[in-house]
């Protein structure tokens, strides 16, 4: 069936139908977006996908609303918004449209659902208050997207539609960046796992470039690793490995005597010619060559064990 119209409600908008439109517009670029509450538009018919309006959820009929009772729920009982319903039905197709490798589809679909879609669902349904973000409450994505609504006294007939159209590319940028980031982490994980195998029992993991590495380290169960080295432009970097995603505590810190030093002072403190910089927080150091950074890594390991 050819989709000719994407239908959502008129008036003020929320993050869920805005983000749903991002997904659907990518999959059906020739479809016309209609924002209306007219029953002729919000009644299922051939060629239409209706979302966040219509008081029904019937994927076969092409309608994805969540305001009715009983409302659609996830398997764990948490409520869907229109975004969650659209993602459940069209998320895999959307990932394919963004050229995500087939072998990564399920993992990225699940990760994006839990880390991006679910919070939108919960906030839209009042099951999660923005205040849960503490001082950053005003910086959450749903709140930021809704700041793009027209001002209360901008009452032109098309004010809401103009604002919705202007907000779409902003929302699209966040969705696509989140997907690209997850896909990149999957690629990095494969590289990291190969490097761990090559490293054997070494406490130092050498990577061919800077990349996210902690997920691969944890997946491999490489608890023996303490530091990572990799090229950084014309220099080389030595970094620590955090103990977990919810802490800044490292498995081991760089030597205290290096903290905050640069160039000659760091060369003298470390005894390594070519040492250039060590952060005061002792989580990264830089040298001008692979040979120098590996010497610094060996010294850091010796100091840590």
Backbone as JSON, one array per atom type, in Angstrom:
{
  "sequence": "XXXXXXXXXXXXXXXXXXXXXXXXXXXXXXXXXXXXXXXXXXXXXXXXXXXXXXXXXXXXXXXXXXXXXXXXXXXXXXXXXXXXXXXXXXXXXXXXXXXXXXXXXXXXXXXXXXXXXXXXXXXXXXXXXXXXXXXXXXXXXXXXXXXXXXXXXXXXXXXXXXXXXXXXXXXXXXXXXXXXXXXXXXXXXXXXXXXXXXXXXXXXXXXXXXXXXXXXXXXXXXXXXXXXXXXXXXXXXXXXXXXXXXXXXXXXXXXXXXXXXXXXXXXXXXXXXXXXXXXXXXXXXXXXXXXXXXXXXXXXXXXXX",
  "N": [[0.83, -1.2, 0.0], [0.56, 2.19, -0.85], [1.65, 4.95, 0.97], [0.13, 7.95, 1.38], [-0.52, 10.07, 3.04], [0.43, 11.47, 6.12], [-0.91, 11.72, 9.2], [-1.51, 13.73, 11.92], [-2.45, 15.4, 15.0], [-3.76, 18.76, 15.02], [-2.89, 22.1, 16.25], [-1.17, 22.86, 19.37], [1.96, 21.17, 19.9], [3.63, 18.14, 20.99], [6.57, 16.33, 22.07], [6.26, 13.66, 21.3], [4.58, 13.24, 18.95], [5.99, 14.82, 17.22], [8.53, 13.57, 17.04], [7.68, 11.11, 16.11], [6.89, 11.89, 13.57], [9.36, 12.46, 12.44], [10.42, 9.86, 12.08], [8.48, 8.69, 10.37], [8.41, 10.42, 8.16], [10.89, 10.0, 7.03], [10.6, 7.39, 6.1], [8.46, 7.58, 4.4], [8.77, 9.66, 2.29], [7.37, 10.99, 0.28], [4.86, 11.37, 1.18], [2.18, 13.45, 2.3], [2.12, 15.68, 5.0], [-0.38, 16.07, 7.34], [-1.94, 18.06, 9.63], [-4.48, 17.82, 11.73], [-7.71, 17.73, 13.35], [-10.0, 16.93, 12.31], [-12.57, 14.65, 11.75], [-12.78, 13.31, 9.36], [-10.17, 13.17, 8.5], [-8.93, 11.86, 10.62], [-9.91, 9.34, 10.71], [-9.29, 5.96, 9.98], [-8.07, 5.0, 6.77], [-7.3, 3.85, 3.44], [-3.94, 4.46, 2.53], [-3.27, 6.23, 4.55], [-1.43, 7.08, 7.51], [-2.09, 7.42, 10.81], [-1.51, 9.2, 13.77], [-1.09, 9.8, 17.27], [-3.58, 10.79, 17.54], [-7.09, 10.15, 17.13], [-8.02, 8.16, 18.82], [-7.57, 5.37, 18.92], [-5.72, 2.31, 18.64], [-4.42, 0.55, 16.19], [-2.41, -1.11, 14.41], [-2.63, -2.51, 11.94], [-4.63, -1.14, 10.67], [-3.43, 1.25, 10.44], [-3.4, 3.21, 12.46], [-2.31, 4.97, 15.31], [-2.76, 5.79, 18.19], [-2.72, 6.86, 21.66], [-4.31, 7.83, 23.63], [-6.74, 6.8, 24.36], [-8.92, 4.7, 26.37], [-8.93, 1.3, 27.21], [-5.47, 2.25, 27.46], [-2.65, 1.7, 25.26], [-0.09, -0.5, 26.34], [3.29, -1.32, 27.2], [5.01, -4.52, 27.37], [5.91, -4.68, 29.96], [4.13, -3.16, 31.32], [4.43, -0.41, 31.23], [3.45, 2.78, 29.91], [2.76, 3.54, 26.47], [3.58, 6.26, 24.29], [2.62, 8.04, 21.28], [5.0, 7.99, 19.91], [6.42, 5.77, 20.88], [4.71, 3.75, 19.95], [4.85, 4.09, 17.17], [7.59, 3.63, 16.85], [7.78, 0.95, 17.65], [6.42, -0.3, 15.56], [7.62, 0.69, 13.17], [10.31, 1.03, 13.61], [12.48, -0.76, 12.97], [12.44, -0.65, 10.17], [13.07, 2.02, 9.84], [15.7, 2.12, 10.83], [16.96, 0.54, 8.91], [16.65, 2.26, 6.75], [18.45, 4.17, 7.47], [20.75, 2.89, 6.96], [21.77, 1.1, 8.84], [23.6, -1.76, 9.74], [22.33, -5.03, 9.08], [22.82, -7.04, 10.99], [23.03, -5.62, 13.29], [20.6, -4.53, 13.83], [18.53, -5.39, 15.69], [19.73, -5.03, 18.24], [20.35, -2.27, 18.24], [17.83, -1.2, 17.8], [16.55, -1.99, 20.17], [18.18, -0.72, 22.1], [17.87, 2.01, 21.44], [15.15, 2.24, 21.84], [14.92, 1.82, 24.63], [16.64, 3.77, 25.71], [15.99, 6.21, 24.55], [13.37, 6.39, 23.32], [11.56, 5.35, 25.28], [11.81, 7.16, 27.6], [10.58, 9.44, 26.44], [8.0, 8.44, 26.0], [7.2, 7.98, 28.68], [7.31, 10.55, 29.87], [5.46, 11.92, 28.3], [3.11, 10.69, 29.06], [2.88, 11.44, 31.67], [4.05, 9.78, 33.47], [6.6, 10.09, 34.22], [8.25, 12.67, 35.7], [9.59, 15.78, 34.56], [11.15, 16.94, 36.54], [12.61, 14.91, 37.6], [15.06, 14.98, 36.48], [16.45, 16.78, 37.94], [18.52, 19.64, 38.41], [18.85, 19.79, 35.7], [16.39, 19.65, 34.54], [15.08, 21.41, 32.82], [16.48, 21.0, 30.54], [15.95, 18.64, 29.29], [15.16, 16.58, 26.45], [12.35, 16.43, 25.57], [11.32, 18.76, 26.8], [12.94, 20.77, 25.69], [12.28, 20.55, 22.97], [9.64, 21.34, 23.05], [9.9, 23.99, 23.67], [10.05, 25.14, 21.25], [7.57, 25.7, 20.35], [5.09, 28.14, 19.28], [4.91, 31.46, 20.7], [2.6, 32.44, 23.31], [1.08, 34.63, 22.47], [1.33, 34.65, 19.77], [-0.75, 34.25, 17.5], [-1.4, 33.63, 14.88], [-3.12, 32.05, 12.14], [-1.69, 29.92, 11.14], [0.32, 29.51, 12.97], [1.0, 27.4, 14.77], [1.45, 25.3, 12.98], [3.58, 26.31, 11.47], [5.53, 26.44, 13.45], [5.75, 23.74, 14.11], [6.74, 22.69, 11.71], [9.21, 24.01, 11.65], [10.39, 22.9, 13.88], [10.8, 20.27, 13.19], [13.29, 19.62, 11.68], [15.1, 20.02, 13.75], [14.37, 18.1, 15.67], [14.81, 15.87, 14.08], [17.58, 15.92, 13.78], [18.47, 15.23, 16.35], [17.43, 12.62, 16.66], [18.67, 11.2, 14.53], [21.36, 11.58, 15.15], [21.51, 10.19, 17.56], [21.03, 7.58, 16.69], [23.18, 7.21, 14.9], [25.28, 7.4, 16.72], [24.87, 5.11, 18.31], [25.2, 3.11, 16.39], [27.85, 3.56, 15.74], [29.07, 2.86, 18.14], [28.62, 0.14, 18.13], [30.24, -0.63, 15.99], [32.7, 0.13, 17.04], [32.87, -1.59, 19.2], [33.36, -4.07, 18.02], [35.94, -3.67, 17.04], [37.33, -3.21, 19.41], [37.03, -5.67, 20.75], [38.57, -7.35, 19.11], [41.05, -6.16, 19.54], [41.43, -6.67, 22.24], [41.74, -9.42, 22.26], [44.17, -9.54, 20.87], [45.81, -8.27, 22.72], [46.12, -10.01, 24.81], [47.29, -11.03, 27.94], [48.13, -8.57, 28.75], [48.11, -5.52, 30.63], [47.46, -3.29, 29.33], [45.57, -1.88, 26.76], [45.81, -1.55, 23.36], [44.59, 0.53, 20.88], [43.57, 1.25, 17.47], [42.71, 3.82, 17.01], [41.12, 6.65, 18.61], [38.17, 5.74, 20.35], [34.9, 4.67, 21.54], [35.3, 2.48, 24.21], [34.7, 1.12, 26.56], [32.36, -0.49, 26.68], [33.02, -2.68, 25.07], [35.18, -3.69, 26.51], [33.91, -4.46, 28.87], [32.1, -6.33, 27.87], [33.82, -8.32, 27.0], [34.73, -9.17, 29.41], [37.14, -8.3, 30.37], [38.68, -7.81, 32.86], [41.21, -7.44, 33.72], [42.42, -5.37, 32.39], [43.82, -2.11, 32.61], [44.5, 0.33, 31.44], [44.27, 2.29, 28.4], [45.7, 2.82, 25.22], [46.13, 4.94, 22.37], [46.49, 6.36, 19.05], [46.4, 9.93, 18.61], [45.74, 12.24, 16.54], [48.77, 13.64, 15.68], [49.96, 12.84, 17.95], [50.05, 10.55, 20.8], [47.74, 8.99, 23.01], [47.13, 8.16, 26.44], [44.81, 6.61, 28.38], [42.55, 6.21, 31.16], [40.39, 3.59, 32.51], [37.06, 3.56, 33.3], [35.31, 2.3, 36.2], [32.65, 1.72, 35.89], [29.51, 2.59, 34.22], [28.16, 4.42, 35.73], [29.82, 5.88, 37.32], [32.69, 7.96, 38.05], [34.94, 6.86, 38.94], [38.02, 5.28, 38.44], [39.55, 2.22, 37.23], [42.24, 2.27, 37.68], [44.3, 5.06, 38.47], [46.35, 7.47, 36.75], [49.83, 8.04, 37.57], [50.29, 9.93, 40.55], [52.35, 11.79, 40.7], [52.52, 12.83, 38.16], [50.43, 14.53, 37.74], [48.87, 17.25, 36.24], [51.14, 18.18, 34.93], [53.3, 19.3, 32.22], [55.17, 18.87, 29.17], [58.6, 19.54, 29.57], [58.59, 19.37, 32.36], [56.93, 17.17, 32.83], [58.33, 15.21, 31.45], [60.56, 15.04, 33.1], [59.41, 14.23, 35.54], [58.32, 11.77, 34.87], [60.33, 10.44, 33.58], [60.28, 9.88, 30.92], [61.13, 10.57, 27.72], [59.58, 12.74, 25.5], [57.12, 12.78, 26.68], [54.22, 14.72, 27.08], [51.9, 15.83, 28.31], [49.81, 15.63, 31.18], [46.66, 15.26, 32.51], [45.27, 17.08, 35.23], [43.38, 15.65, 36.59], [44.25, 13.08, 36.29], [43.42, 11.19, 34.41], [44.03, 11.11, 31.76], [46.85, 11.12, 29.63], [49.39, 12.42, 27.44], [51.68, 11.77, 24.8], [54.43, 12.19, 22.47], [54.89, 10.08, 20.76], [54.36, 6.61, 19.83], [56.12, 4.87, 21.09], [56.89, 6.37, 23.33], [54.44, 6.69, 24.68], [53.78, 4.08, 25.33], [55.82, 3.47, 27.12], [55.1, 5.21, 29.18], [52.65, 4.05, 29.82], [53.45, 1.54, 30.79], [54.81, 2.38, 33.11], [52.67, 3.5, 34.49], [51.1, 1.23, 34.97], [52.82, -0.26, 36.6], [52.9, 1.42, 38.82], [50.32, 1.18, 39.66], [49.78, -1.42, 40.44]],
  "CA": [[0.0, 0.0, 0.0], [1.29, 3.45, -0.9], [1.25, 5.91, 1.99], [0.02, 9.28, 0.76], [-0.73, 11.1, 4.05], [0.78, 11.27, 7.53], [-1.92, 12.53, 9.87], [-1.45, 13.91, 13.37], [-3.41, 16.44, 15.4], [-3.42, 20.17, 14.87], [-2.7, 22.82, 17.51], [0.13, 22.72, 20.03], [2.55, 19.85, 19.7], [4.53, 17.57, 21.98], [7.72, 15.63, 21.49], [5.98, 12.32, 20.76], [4.17, 13.24, 17.55], [7.07, 15.43, 16.45], [9.53, 12.54, 16.8], [7.03, 10.13, 15.23], [6.93, 12.43, 12.21], [10.73, 12.27, 11.97], [10.55, 8.48, 11.61], [7.58, 8.41, 9.25], [8.79, 11.22, 7.0], [12.04, 9.33, 6.41], [10.15, 6.18, 5.42], [7.46, 7.93, 3.39], [9.12, 11.05, 1.98], [6.43, 11.61, -0.66], [3.56, 11.55, 1.84], [1.85, 14.8, 2.76], [1.82, 15.79, 6.43], [-1.64, 16.76, 7.63], [-2.2, 18.27, 11.06], [-5.92, 18.08, 11.77], [-8.56, 16.93, 14.24], [-11.21, 16.64, 11.55], [-12.81, 13.21, 11.79], [-12.52, 12.73, 8.04], [-8.74, 12.89, 8.42], [-8.47, 10.99, 11.71], [-10.51, 8.02, 10.54], [-8.42, 5.15, 9.13], [-8.42, 4.76, 5.37], [-6.14, 3.45, 2.65], [-2.97, 5.51, 2.22], [-3.03, 7.11, 5.69], [-0.95, 6.68, 8.82], [-2.65, 8.38, 11.77], [-0.79, 8.99, 15.03], [-1.34, 10.73, 18.38], [-4.95, 11.27, 17.42], [-7.97, 9.12, 16.58], [-8.56, 7.36, 19.91], [-7.48, 3.93, 18.68], [-4.42, 1.78, 18.25], [-4.63, -0.59, 15.32], [-1.35, -1.01, 13.4], [-3.07, -2.99, 10.63], [-5.45, -0.08, 10.07], [-2.6, 2.44, 10.28], [-3.71, 4.25, 13.45], [-1.4, 4.79, 16.45], [-3.03, 6.75, 19.26], [-2.53, 6.27, 23.0], [-5.11, 8.61, 24.58], [-7.97, 6.1, 24.66], [-8.91, 3.73, 27.47], [-7.61, 1.18, 27.83], [-4.37, 2.75, 26.65], [-1.67, 0.65, 24.94], [1.0, -0.63, 27.31], [4.39, -2.23, 26.91], [4.9, -5.81, 28.04], [6.16, -4.5, 31.4], [3.08, -2.32, 31.9], [4.68, 1.01, 31.08], [2.6, 3.29, 28.84], [3.28, 4.05, 25.21], [3.09, 7.44, 23.6], [2.59, 7.73, 19.85], [6.37, 7.72, 19.45], [6.71, 4.37, 21.18], [3.91, 2.9, 19.06], [5.45, 4.2, 15.83], [8.9, 2.97, 16.87], [7.56, -0.5, 17.71], [5.98, -0.77, 14.25], [8.43, 1.12, 12.04], [11.69, 1.29, 14.01], [13.44, -1.55, 12.19], [12.49, -0.09, 8.81], [13.78, 3.3, 9.93], [17.12, 1.82, 10.97], [17.42, 0.11, 7.59], [16.71, 3.46, 5.91], [19.67, 4.88, 7.87], [21.87, 2.01, 6.59], [22.3, 0.32, 9.97], [23.8, -3.15, 9.31], [21.25, -5.93, 9.48], [23.17, -7.79, 12.2], [22.95, -4.73, 14.45], [19.27, -3.91, 13.91], [17.79, -5.69, 16.92], [20.38, -4.41, 19.39], [20.2, -0.81, 18.19], [16.4, -0.93, 18.0], [16.27, -2.14, 21.6], [18.91, 0.31, 22.83], [17.23, 3.31, 21.19], [13.84, 2.2, 22.49], [15.04, 1.97, 26.08], [17.36, 4.97, 26.12], [15.5, 7.44, 23.9], [11.93, 6.37, 23.11], [10.84, 5.13, 26.54], [11.66, 8.39, 28.38], [9.57, 10.28, 25.79], [6.71, 7.83, 26.32], [6.85, 8.16, 30.09], [7.04, 11.96, 30.13], [4.22, 12.31, 27.62], [1.99, 10.14, 29.81], [2.91, 11.88, 33.05], [4.61, 8.73, 34.33], [7.94, 10.53, 34.61], [8.26, 14.12, 35.77], [10.87, 16.4, 34.17], [11.93, 17.26, 37.73], [13.5, 13.79, 37.9], [16.39, 15.33, 35.97], [17.07, 17.73, 38.86], [18.84, 20.95, 37.84], [18.82, 19.72, 34.23], [15.02, 19.38, 34.12], [14.73, 22.24, 31.68], [17.33, 20.67, 29.39], [15.57, 17.36, 28.71], [14.77, 16.74, 25.06], [10.95, 16.83, 25.39], [11.13, 20.16, 27.2], [13.6, 21.62, 24.7], [11.49, 20.55, 21.73], [8.4, 22.1, 23.25], [10.19, 25.43, 23.67], [9.96, 25.6, 19.86], [6.19, 26.11, 20.09], [4.95, 29.6, 19.19], [4.57, 32.17, 21.93], [1.16, 32.45, 23.58], [0.4, 35.71, 21.75], [1.5, 34.47, 18.33], [-1.99, 33.54, 17.23], [-1.7, 33.5, 13.46], [-3.82, 30.81, 11.83], [-0.74, 28.84, 10.87], [1.45, 29.63, 13.9], [1.4, 26.08, 15.28], [1.99, 24.52, 11.88], [4.9, 26.85, 11.14], [6.44, 26.04, 14.52], [5.96, 22.3, 13.96], [7.64, 22.49, 10.55], [10.54, 24.48, 12.02], [10.94, 22.01, 14.9], [11.09, 18.94, 12.63], [14.71, 19.35, 11.45], [15.79, 19.96, 15.05], [14.09, 16.78, 16.21], [15.47, 14.89, 13.21], [19.01, 15.93, 14.08], [18.7, 14.48, 17.59], [17.16, 11.2, 16.43], [19.69, 10.61, 13.66], [22.63, 11.56, 15.88], [21.43, 9.1, 18.54], [21.18, 6.32, 15.96], [24.57, 7.14, 14.43], [26.13, 7.12, 17.88], [24.72, 3.7, 18.69], [25.82, 2.3, 15.35], [29.3, 3.71, 15.88], [29.5, 2.08, 19.3], [28.65, -1.26, 17.73], [31.45, -0.83, 15.19], [33.84, 0.23, 17.95], [32.92, -2.79, 20.03], [34.01, -5.14, 17.26], [37.37, -3.37, 16.99], [37.85, -3.38, 20.76], [37.11, -7.1, 21.05], [39.74, -7.86, 18.41], [42.25, -5.64, 20.2], [41.58, -7.37, 23.52], [42.33, -10.72, 21.93], [45.58, -9.32, 20.52], [46.54, -7.8, 23.9], [46.38, -11.13, 25.7], [47.26, -10.75, 29.38], [48.64, -7.22, 29.02], [47.22, -4.6, 31.35], [47.28, -2.11, 28.47], [44.88, -2.17, 25.51], [46.17, -0.61, 22.3], [43.57, 0.66, 19.85], [44.09, 1.94, 16.3], [42.26, 5.21, 17.04], [40.24, 6.9, 19.73], [36.82, 5.22, 20.12], [34.29, 4.16, 22.77], [35.89, 1.16, 24.43], [34.33, 0.48, 27.82], [31.37, -1.55, 26.45], [33.74, -3.85, 24.59], [35.98, -4.22, 27.62], [33.0, -5.14, 29.79], [31.55, -7.5, 27.19], [34.85, -9.35, 26.97], [35.11, -9.55, 30.77], [38.58, -8.04, 30.47], [38.85, -7.08, 34.12], [42.64, -7.22, 33.97], [42.88, -4.16, 31.71], [43.82, -0.9, 33.43], [44.69, 1.53, 30.64], [44.12, 2.2, 26.95], [46.51, 3.76, 24.45], [45.72, 5.05, 20.97], [46.97, 7.59, 18.42], [45.5, 11.09, 18.67], [46.41, 13.15, 15.64], [50.2, 13.3, 15.57], [50.39, 12.38, 19.27], [49.44, 9.33, 21.32], [47.07, 9.22, 24.29], [47.01, 7.1, 27.45], [43.62, 6.93, 29.16], [42.12, 5.26, 32.18], [39.13, 2.88, 32.25], [36.15, 3.71, 34.43], [34.81, 1.05, 36.78], [31.28, 1.48, 35.44], [28.89, 3.72, 33.52], [27.54, 5.34, 36.67], [30.84, 6.41, 38.22], [33.92, 8.51, 37.47], [36.06, 6.15, 39.54], [38.76, 4.49, 37.47], [40.19, 1.0, 37.69], [43.51, 2.77, 38.2], [44.61, 6.41, 38.02], [47.73, 7.7, 36.36], [50.64, 8.38, 38.76], [50.01, 11.23, 41.16], [53.46, 12.7, 40.44], [52.38, 13.4, 36.82], [49.22, 15.33, 37.65], [48.94, 18.66, 35.85], [52.45, 18.55, 34.36], [53.43, 19.31, 30.77], [56.46, 19.01, 28.5], [59.83, 19.2, 30.28], [58.29, 18.98, 33.74], [56.4, 15.82, 32.8], [59.45, 14.33, 31.08], [61.41, 14.86, 34.28], [58.68, 13.47, 36.56], [58.06, 10.41, 34.41], [61.53, 9.83, 33.03], [59.99, 9.47, 29.54], [61.34, 11.62, 26.73], [58.42, 12.83, 24.61], [55.9, 13.0, 27.45], [53.8, 16.1, 26.79], [50.8, 16.37, 29.11], [48.98, 14.76, 32.01], [45.57, 16.02, 33.1], [45.31, 17.16, 36.69], [42.5, 14.6, 37.11], [44.99, 11.83, 36.16], [42.69, 10.21, 33.6], [44.58, 11.08, 30.42], [48.17, 11.68, 29.4], [49.71, 12.48, 26.01], [53.09, 11.76, 24.45], [54.59, 12.5, 21.06], [55.13, 8.89, 19.95], [53.86, 5.35, 20.38], [57.14, 4.36, 22.01], [56.84, 7.13, 24.59], [53.2, 6.45, 25.41], [53.84, 2.74, 25.88], [56.66, 3.56, 28.32], [54.28, 5.81, 30.23], [51.65, 3.06, 30.21], [54.12, 0.55, 31.64], [55.06, 3.01, 34.39], [51.38, 3.64, 35.17], [50.72, -0.1, 35.43], [53.69, -0.6, 37.73], [52.49, 2.23, 39.97], [48.96, 0.84, 40.08], [49.61, -2.79, 40.95]],
  "C": [[0.87, 1.25, 0.0], [0.75, 4.41, 0.15], [1.28, 7.31, 1.37], [-0.09, 10.4, 1.79], [-0.28, 10.61, 5.42], [-0.07, 12.25, 8.33], [-1.68, 12.55, 11.37], [-2.32, 15.11, 13.72], [-2.87, 17.84, 15.15], [-3.21, 20.8, 16.24], [-1.3, 22.63, 18.06], [0.66, 21.29, 19.9], [3.42, 19.45, 20.89], [5.63, 16.79, 21.27], [7.3, 14.33, 20.8], [5.52, 12.35, 19.32], [5.21, 13.91, 16.65], [8.12, 14.38, 16.08], [8.96, 11.4, 15.95], [7.11, 10.59, 13.79], [8.32, 12.3, 11.62], [10.9, 10.88, 11.36], [9.73, 8.26, 10.34], [7.97, 9.19, 8.0], [10.01, 10.64, 6.29], [11.58, 8.13, 5.58], [9.19, 6.48, 4.27], [7.65, 9.38, 2.96], [8.16, 11.75, 1.03], [5.06, 11.85, -0.04], [3.39, 12.99, 2.31], [1.53, 14.78, 4.25], [0.56, 16.62, 6.61], [-1.79, 16.86, 9.14], [-3.65, 18.71, 11.21], [-6.57, 17.23, 12.85], [-9.88, 16.59, 13.57], [-11.39, 15.13, 11.46], [-12.59, 12.56, 10.43], [-11.05, 12.37, 7.87], [-8.31, 11.85, 9.45], [-9.15, 9.62, 11.72], [-9.63, 7.2, 9.6], [-8.97, 4.96, 7.72], [-7.14, 4.43, 4.62], [-5.25, 4.66, 2.36], [-2.63, 6.42, 3.38], [-2.34, 6.38, 6.84], [-1.36, 7.79, 9.77], [-1.99, 8.13, 13.12], [-1.01, 10.16, 15.99], [-2.71, 11.39, 18.3], [-5.79, 10.11, 16.88], [-8.55, 8.17, 17.6], [-8.6, 5.86, 19.63], [-6.05, 3.56, 18.36], [-4.65, 0.49, 17.5], [-3.6, -0.51, 14.2], [-1.79, -1.47, 12.01], [-3.9, -1.94, 9.9], [-4.66, 1.22, 9.91], [-2.91, 3.55, 11.25], [-2.96, 3.93, 14.75], [-1.64, 5.89, 17.48], [-2.88, 6.05, 20.6], [-3.4, 6.97, 24.04], [-6.39, 7.91, 25.01], [-7.81, 5.22, 25.91], [-9.57, 2.44, 26.99], [-6.51, 1.65, 26.88], [-3.36, 1.64, 26.38], [-0.49, 0.68, 25.89], [2.08, -1.56, 26.77], [4.21, -3.53, 27.7], [5.1, -5.7, 29.54], [5.17, -3.57, 32.06], [3.3, -0.84, 31.77], [3.95, 1.54, 29.85], [3.38, 3.73, 27.61], [2.78, 5.47, 24.96], [3.03, 7.08, 22.12], [3.98, 7.39, 19.33], [6.74, 6.27, 19.7], [5.96, 3.42, 20.26], [4.48, 2.91, 17.64], [6.79, 3.48, 15.79], [8.75, 1.45, 16.89], [7.2, -1.05, 16.34], [6.99, -0.48, 13.15], [9.92, 1.29, 12.36], [12.72, 0.52, 13.2], [13.57, -1.02, 10.77], [13.26, 1.22, 8.8], [15.29, 3.08, 10.03], [17.71, 1.35, 9.64], [17.57, 1.32, 6.66], [17.94, 4.3, 6.24], [20.92, 4.02, 7.66], [22.54, 1.35, 7.79], [22.45, -1.13, 9.51], [22.75, -4.08, 9.89], [21.56, -6.65, 10.79], [23.08, -6.94, 13.46], [21.54, -4.2, 14.71], [18.59, -4.15, 15.25], [18.4, -4.98, 18.13], [20.2, -2.9, 19.4], [18.74, -0.41, 18.37], [16.06, -0.96, 19.49], [16.93, -1.02, 22.42], [18.25, 1.68, 22.66], [15.86, 3.36, 21.86], [13.96, 2.48, 23.99], [15.66, 3.3, 26.49], [16.82, 6.27, 25.59], [13.98, 7.47, 23.83], [11.17, 6.28, 24.43], [10.73, 6.39, 27.39], [10.65, 9.36, 27.77], [8.19, 9.76, 26.11], [6.28, 8.15, 27.75], [6.52, 9.62, 30.4], [5.74, 12.4, 29.49], [2.99, 11.83, 28.38], [1.95, 10.58, 31.27], [3.44, 10.84, 34.01], [6.03, 9.04, 34.77], [7.94, 12.05, 34.58], [9.61, 14.67, 35.29], [11.76, 16.69, 35.36], [12.86, 16.13, 38.14], [14.91, 14.06, 37.43], [17.08, 16.37, 36.84], [17.34, 19.07, 38.19], [18.79, 20.98, 36.32], [17.41, 19.5, 33.7], [14.62, 20.17, 32.88], [15.52, 21.94, 30.44], [16.99, 19.31, 28.8], [15.03, 17.58, 27.31], [13.29, 17.1, 24.89], [10.7, 18.29, 25.74], [11.74, 21.09, 26.16], [12.8, 21.68, 23.41], [10.22, 21.37, 21.88], [8.65, 23.59, 23.41], [10.11, 26.01, 22.26], [8.52, 25.9, 19.45], [6.11, 27.64, 19.96], [4.59, 30.2, 20.54], [3.05, 32.28, 22.08], [0.41, 33.51, 22.78], [0.71, 35.73, 20.26], [0.34, 33.62, 17.86], [-2.38, 33.55, 15.76], [-2.31, 32.15, 13.18], [-2.87, 29.63, 11.65], [0.44, 28.83, 11.82], [1.94, 28.26, 14.37], [2.02, 25.23, 14.17], [3.38, 24.99, 11.48], [5.92, 26.41, 12.18], [6.77, 24.55, 14.42], [6.95, 22.03, 12.82], [9.07, 22.92, 10.89], [11.21, 23.55, 13.04], [11.37, 20.66, 14.32], [12.58, 18.71, 12.37], [15.53, 19.3, 12.73], [15.61, 18.58, 15.65], [14.8, 15.71, 15.4], [16.96, 14.79, 13.54], [19.31, 15.11, 15.33], [18.49, 12.98, 17.38], [18.29, 10.57, 15.63], [21.05, 10.56, 14.35], [22.63, 10.42, 16.9], [21.6, 7.74, 17.87], [22.62, 6.15, 15.48], [25.51, 6.79, 15.56], [26.06, 5.67, 18.3], [25.36, 2.78, 17.67], [27.34, 2.37, 15.44], [29.83, 2.9, 17.06], [29.55, 0.59, 18.97], [29.9, -1.55, 16.9], [32.69, -0.8, 16.08], [33.98, -1.03, 18.78], [33.63, -3.93, 19.32], [35.52, -4.93, 17.21], [38.01, -3.63, 18.36], [38.0, -4.86, 21.1], [38.31, -7.75, 20.35], [41.03, -7.42, 19.1], [42.49, -6.33, 21.54], [42.19, -8.75, 23.3], [43.82, -10.58, 21.64], [46.41, -8.94, 21.75], [46.88, -8.94, 24.86], [46.26, -10.74, 27.17], [47.78, -9.37, 29.74], [47.6, -6.39, 29.76], [46.85, -3.39, 30.5], [46.65, -2.54, 27.15], [45.27, -1.11, 24.49], [45.12, -0.64, 21.2], [44.12, 1.46, 18.66], [43.68, 3.41, 16.21], [41.42, 5.4, 18.3], [38.83, 6.42, 19.4], [36.21, 4.83, 21.46], [34.78, 2.74, 23.01], [35.34, 0.42, 25.65], [33.33, -0.66, 27.6], [32.04, -2.83, 25.96], [34.56, -4.51, 25.68], [35.09, -5.01, 28.58], [32.43, -6.41, 29.16], [32.54, -8.65, 27.18], [35.22, -9.84, 28.36], [36.58, -9.33, 31.04], [38.89, -7.2, 31.71], [40.32, -6.78, 34.42], [43.15, -5.92, 33.35], [42.77, -2.94, 32.63], [43.86, 0.38, 32.6], [44.51, 1.23, 29.16], [45.05, 3.21, 26.31], [46.02, 3.77, 23.01], [46.31, 6.33, 20.38], [45.92, 8.69, 18.52], [46.13, 12.19, 17.83], [47.85, 12.73, 15.45], [50.76, 12.81, 16.89], [49.76, 11.02, 19.59], [48.87, 9.63, 22.69], [47.07, 7.96, 25.14], [45.83, 7.47, 28.33], [43.3, 5.83, 30.16], [40.83, 4.58, 31.74], [38.25, 3.02, 33.48], [35.66, 2.35, 34.91], [33.4, 0.71, 36.31], [30.71, 2.72, 34.8], [28.34, 4.77, 34.46], [28.55, 5.92, 37.67], [32.0, 7.0, 37.43], [35.15, 7.82, 38.05], [36.71, 5.24, 38.5], [39.28, 3.19, 38.08], [41.56, 1.31, 38.28], [43.71, 4.18, 37.67], [46.05, 6.47, 37.54], [48.53, 8.17, 37.58], [50.4, 9.8, 39.25], [51.1, 12.25, 40.83], [53.36, 13.37, 39.06], [51.29, 14.46, 36.74], [49.5, 16.79, 37.3], [50.22, 19.08, 35.18], [52.42, 18.51, 32.83], [54.9, 19.34, 30.38], [57.64, 18.62, 29.4], [59.57, 18.73, 31.71], [57.76, 17.55, 33.8], [57.47, 14.81, 32.38], [60.31, 14.02, 32.29], [60.71, 13.98, 35.31], [58.5, 12.01, 36.16], [59.31, 9.67, 33.96], [61.35, 9.39, 31.59], [60.17, 10.66, 28.61], [60.18, 11.59, 25.74], [57.1, 12.92, 25.34], [55.49, 14.46, 27.33], [52.78, 16.67, 27.77], [50.19, 15.28, 29.96], [47.92, 15.63, 32.68], [45.67, 15.99, 34.62], [44.42, 16.1, 37.34], [43.08, 13.21, 36.96], [44.22, 10.75, 35.4], [43.16, 10.17, 32.15], [45.97, 11.72, 30.42], [48.47, 11.58, 27.91], [51.22, 12.48, 25.85], [53.21, 11.94, 22.94], [54.85, 11.28, 20.18], [54.53, 7.67, 20.63], [54.85, 4.8, 21.39], [57.05, 5.04, 23.36], [55.58, 6.81, 25.38], [53.18, 5.05, 26.0], [54.74, 2.68, 27.11], [55.87, 4.16, 29.47], [53.23, 4.83, 30.73], [52.26, 2.01, 31.13], [54.38, 1.11, 33.04], [53.75, 3.15, 35.19], [50.91, 2.3, 35.71], [51.52, -0.49, 36.66], [53.28, 0.15, 38.98], [51.14, 1.79, 40.53], [48.83, -0.52, 40.74], [50.59, -3.09, 42.08]]
}
